[in-house]
Amino acid sequence: MKLLEKADNTFKICGWSALKIKRKKAQSWFYVFGLPLFRIKNDFDAILNDFAKNKDFDVGDLDRRIYDVVATYKNIDDCEINPHRVAFLATKIYDMGGHTKWMRDMQKTLSANYDETLFLTTTGTSRKAAPQTLDYLQKISKIKMFNQFSCSFEKNIREIYNAIMAYAPQAVFVFIHPDDVIGTAVLALIKQHTKIKIFFVNHATHRPALSMSFADLILEETPSSAYVTQNLRKLKQTHIVGLISKPEAENPHFSDQEIAETRAKIGVPEGAICTMSGAASYKFFDNEHISHYFEMIKKMLSEHSNVYHVVISEFRDFEKQTIQQIFADFPHNERLILLPYQKNYELYFKCADLFIDSFPMSSALAFIDLMRLKVPYVVKINTENAALSFHEYQAADFPYMYKTIDEFYAGVDNLLADENKRLAMVENNYTHYLKHYEPKAALKILQKVIVCSDFEQLYDHLNPDITYSLNFATN
């Protein structure tokens, strides 16, 4: 334990929080040993407060307010751009989840052609939640972390901005969290004072997000996510690049014995069928008390006595209560297995005879992982909210994606009954992964973006005859 330790918004003495800054009600509150000492008002806390109350994808007015604040800063340096360098800007990273995996694999893809530095606008969470990812990235990239501890937002913003200027990249790929006002302010300064290219990677397609309006290009996953950006965010500078997964050479190979031992460890008996799902917990619930997903799983387990279903997620207490209520009258609860996130998730995925998509919000990178791991799956299309559906990752002729729950369940039923169909699916999916998501395919697209000097030629011109439902209310 350190005698003195400064972390994000906290100063500790022998592990005790001696001074802590909390942002609430458009003010910064300062607590000494847990007691409120004083408070100050500033523009950024007001913007954060307004963003927290916002229900609109279009947050251009908040970006403009941030832009106007940093426009008053004096003595802002420029840099002489180094064409051999690119930067990544993120708020925090994790060992689990698609957000970090996309960034990690993008960095790996570009590392052979460019020097890289990852700038993290915070410190504490990443060290605790991403030890494996940090170890991986340190082999291909420099990493700079920053503590957001100051009475002055300007001091934090200048520190990060000056570090990026000292590095002088030709482009910065943005993976910041939707509410990161510090990262957004840094991008506003870059936009005002430099020629560094800004590429916002739209990793949270279902949420409003600060800073997108500063991007030269918003890099999109699918046509539907570009449609949401153009129609709800009111930003036209989208460019569909798709996702990136691991290179083929890094795909793991597990023995039959390893898989059998892991299935037994999970609680799946020998000879049983193992179905599986894995996603952030909120993706399984229509609201706090309703989950059509778990209702369908209950039906599946009731009708298939040899099926054990595994869900890999981190459920909150109220979500666990909803699950318990749904399964209250189910006599075989041992066949519903809830597991926390697994760092060796690839081995757990390989234990599945069939992977079942989450809904109402689908999964994204997980299904590309399943393609490269050769695990069969069934996909749910969300026809009500384009921002929640990721079926466009699949090949256009992929036969196992469905619009309604009844059709989806019938597809599950069909695949459970026919192992040959499951085996045929995985080979086609693997070919699709190699063609679209393996880094060799992605590198050409990213290099075209980096060297582009006329971004308007890359803007997406979406098919005017294709529309997506935008019946979506933010939480």
N, C-alpha and C positions, 0 to 999 in steps of 0.2 A: 504493500500500500504506500502510495506517495504521500509525503507530508503536505505538499501543496499541489493542487491539480486544477487546471482551468479546462473546462469542457464547454460544450455548446450551452450558452446562457447560464452556466453554473460555475462557481468557484468553490472548491472543496478544501477543507483542512482535515487531514487524517480520515478522509472518506465522508466527512459530514459536510452538508451543503451550507457553507458560511454565507454565501451571497448567491441569489438566484433571480433571474429576470424572467417574468411571465408576461406574455403579450395577451391582453384582453381588453375589450371594450374600447378599442382605438387608442390604447395607452400602453406604455411599458411600466410595469409594476416591479419594484425592487424589494426583495425579501431578504432579511438578515436573520439567519438561523430560524427560518420559517415564519417570521413576523414581518408584515408589510412595513417598510420604512418610508418610501416616498414613491411618487409616480410622475412620469413625464408624458407629454403628448408629442407625437411627431407624425409626419405625413405617411410614412410607411405603415405604421400601426393602423392608421385610418384606412389605408388601402387594403391591408390584410383583413380588417374587420368587414369592409364592404365585399371583398371577395368571398369570405365565409358565408355571407348572407345571399350571395348571388345565385340565381337559378337559370342563368342564360349562358349559352355557349359563347356568345359574342362578348368578350371582355376587352375589346379594343379601347374603351374609355379608361379602364384601369391601367392598361399599358401606356396610354398617353399621359396619364398622371405621373407614372413612374419616370417616363421620358422627360417630362417637364421638371421634375425634382432634380434629376442628375444633370440636367442642362445648366443648372446654376453652379455646379462645381467648378472651381478654378484650377488652373495649372494641371490639366489632364494631358498625359503624354500619349504620343502615337508610337508606332514601331515600324521597323523595316522588315517586312514579311519574309520569312524563310520558306521557300517553296517545298522544302523537304520535310516540313513539320505539319502535323495536324493535332488539334486538341480535342478533348472530350470534357464537357462540363456537366456534372451531375450533382444532385443534392446529397444522396446517400445511396449505398448499394447493399445487396443482400446475397446470400448463398442460394436463395430460392426465389422463384418468380420470373416471369418473362421479361420484365423491364431490364433487369441486370443482365440476363442471358443475352438479350439482343445487343446490348452495348458491348459486353464481353466478346461476343463472336464478331461484331463489327471491328473491334480493335484488333482481334486476332487476324481477321481478313486483311486489314490494311497494314499490319506491322511489317510485312516484308518489303513494302514500298515506301513507308514513311516512318520518321521518328514520331513518337506519340507521348503525350502527357495527359493524364487524367486529373482534372481539378474538381475536388469535392468541396462544396460550399459548407458542409458540416463535417464533424469528426466522429462523435461518439458512437452513433448507431452502426456505422460501417465497420468499425473495429470489432464490435460485438457480433454483428449479424452476418458478416461476410469474410471470415478468416480464409476460407478456401478460395473465394473469388479474388481477394487481395493477393494471396500467394500466387495465383495463376497470372494475374495482371502484372505483377511486379517483374515477371520474367520477360514481358514484352513492352512494358510502358513504365514511365516515371509516374509517380502519384504524389500529388500535393493536396493536403487536407487543411481546412481552415476552421478555427473555432469562432462561432458567432457569439462573442461575448464582448459587448461594448455598450456604453450609453449612447453611442453614435452609430447609426446605420452607415453613415458615410465612411467611417473608418473601416468597417468590414468590407464595404463595396470596393473602396480604393485598394485594399490589400489584395483582393482576388484579381481585380482588374490589372494592377501593376505586375502581378505574377504572370498573368497571361501576356502582357506586353513584353516582359523580359524573355518569355519563351518565343514570342513572335510567330505563331503558326499562320499558315495561309488560310486555314478553315477551322471552325469549331463546331463539333457535333454536340447538340444540346439534348440531354436526358434529364433535366431538372424536374422536380416534382411540380405539379400544377400550381401550388401556392407559394413557390419559392421566390419571394420578392427580392431577396439579395441577389440571387442568380439572374433574375429578370433585369434588375438595375445594372448589373455588370454588362449584360447584353445590350442594354440601351446605350451605355457608354461606348461599347465597341461599335455600335451602329453609328453613333454621332462622330466618333473621332478616328476611326480606322477604316481600312479596306479589307479587313478580315471577313471572310465569307461565313455566314451564320446558317447552319442547317439544323432546324428543329426536328428531332425525330419524334413522331407522334405516337408515343408508346401508351398514352392513356386516352384512347380514342373516344371513350364513353364519358369523359369529364371535361368541363371548362378548364382552360389552362392559360396562365399568364405567359407572356413573352413571345407567343407565336407570331405576332404582328411584326416583330423585329427580324424575322427570318428571311433570308434571300430565297430559301426553299423550305417548305414543310414536307418532310419525307414521310410518305404514307405507306401503310401496310397493304391496303386493298382499294379497289374502286369505291366500295361503300364508305370507307373511312375518309377518302378524298371528297366524296359527295357530302358527308357530314361537315367537313371543314369548309367547303365552298358555300354550303347552304345555311349552316347554323352558325359557324364562326365568322362568316362573311369575309373569308380570306381566299384569294384565288391562286396564290403561289404554291400550289401543291404539286408534288411529283411522286408518283407511285414507284417505290423501289422494292417492295416486298420485305420479307424478313430474311435473316441469316441464321443458319444453325451451325453446328460443329462441322469441321471438315471430316470427310469420310475416314481419313486415317485415324481420327480420334474416337470413332465409334467403338464402344466396348464390346467385348465378346465374353459371355458368361456360359459356363458349363451347365449341362443338365443337372448335375449334382448341386451346383450353387443355387440354381433356380428352385429346385425341389426343397432344399434346406430353408430357403427364404420363405417359400410358400408355407412350409410347416411352422416356421417361426411366426408368421403372420396369423396363423390359425386356420389355414385352408387344408382340409384332410386330403390325403392321397386319393386320386381318382375323382375328386370334385372339380367342378368348373369354377374358375375364379374370374369374376368381372370386377372392374375397377373404374374409379373416377378420381381425378385430382385437380384441384383448383382453389383459388381464394374462396373463403367460406361464403361470402355474399353472393357468389355466382349461382348458388343452389337454391336461393330463396326468392319468391315473388314479393314477399314483404315479411315483416317480423314473425308473423304467425302462419304463413302459408308457404309450402314448398311442393309444387307439382312434381318436381324432380323426385323427392323422397317418397311421395305417394306412388309414383311409377315404380320405384325400386322395391317398395313393399309388395306391389302386385307381382313383380318379377320373382321375388323370393317366395311368394306364396304359391306361384304356379310352377316353380322349378325347384324341387326339393334338393337337388344336387348342386345348386349354385350358392356360392359364397360371394358377397359383394364387399369390396374394400373401398373406402373413401379416404383419400389422403388430403387433409386440410387442417386448419387451426380454427376450430369452431368456438365462437363466443358462447357465454352461458345461455343467453336467450335463444340462440340457434340450437343448442343442445336440447333445451326444453321443448322446442318445436319438434325436433326429431323424436324425442321420447314420447310426445303426445301422439304422433303419427303411428309409431310402432307399439303403442301401449297394449293393444290387443293381439299383437303378433307373437306366437308361441315359440319362435325360434330366433331370438335376438342374437344368438351366437353367430348367425350367418350374415349379420350386418356388422362389419368391422371398421371402426373409425380410428385412423392413425394420424399422428402429427406429421408435419413435413419431414421428408427423409432426404438427407444429404446425398445418399447413394440411390437417388430416385430412379436411375436408369435400371438398376437391378430389380427394384420393386415393380417398375413398369413391365419388365420382361416376365414377371410372374402372372400377368393378366392373360387369360384366354381371349378376353374381349374387353376393350376400354370403352366406356360410355361417357359421352359428352355431358358437361354440366349445362344446365339451363335454369332460368331464362337467359343467363349470360354464358355464352360459349367460351371455350378455351382457344388459345391461339398457338403459342410456341409449343405447348404440350403436344399438339397433334403433329407438329413437324418432328418433334422428338420421337413420336410413335412411328412416323414414316421411316426414319433412319434406323430405329431399333427393330423394325419389322414386327410390330405389334398391331393386330387388327383392331378396328374401332368403328363406331357409328357416330354420326355428327347430327346435331340439332340446329336447324336454321331458325333464327328469330325473325319472323315476318313483320313484327310490330315495331321493332326498334333496330335500325341498321347499325347503330353504334354498339349493339350487344351481340352481333352475329359475325362469326369468322369462317363461315363455310367457303368463302372465296379462296382460302388457302388450298382447297382441294382441287384436283383435276376437274375440268368442266364435266367430264363424263363419270365422275365418281358416283357409284349407284347407291351408297349407303348414307345419304344425308336427307333429312326429312323436315317438313314444315310443321306438321301437327304432332301432338304427343301420341295420338293413336298410331299414326304412321311410324313414328320413331320407335314405339314399343314393338310394333310388328317387325321392324327391321332388326331390332335386338333379338326377338324371338326366332327369326329366320336364321340369324348367324349363330345363335346358341345351338341350334339343331344341326348345323352343317359345318363341320371342321374344314372340309375342303374349300368352301367359300371363303373362310377366314384365311386359309393359307394362300389362296390365289390373290386375295386382296393385297397382302403385304408386299408381294413382288412388284405389283403395279405402283404401289405407294412409294416404294424405295426408288424406283425410276423417276418418279415425280420429284422427290427430294433432291436427287442428283441434278436434275435439270433446272430447278428453280431456287433451292435453298442452300445447297452446298456452296462454300465460299468461292470456289472457282467461278461459279456462275454470277455470284453477287459482286465480285471484285470489279468486273467490267462496268457495271452500273454505277458503283460508287466512284470509280475513277472518272467517269464521264461527268458526274456531278461536281467533283472537286475542281476539275480543270475548266469548267464552263465559265465563260465570260458574258454570256447573254442568257440570263436565267429565264426570261419570258419564253424562249423557245422550248423550255422543258416543262412549262406549266401543263397540267392535265387538261385536256379537252374531252370531258366525259360525254359519253353517248347521250344525246338529248332525249332519246326515246326510252332510256332506262331511268326509272325513279326508284327511290328507296323510301320506306316509311321512316319518318322522323318523329314519330309519336313517342317522345322521350322526355321525361322530367328528371332533372338532376337531383341528387340527394342533398 
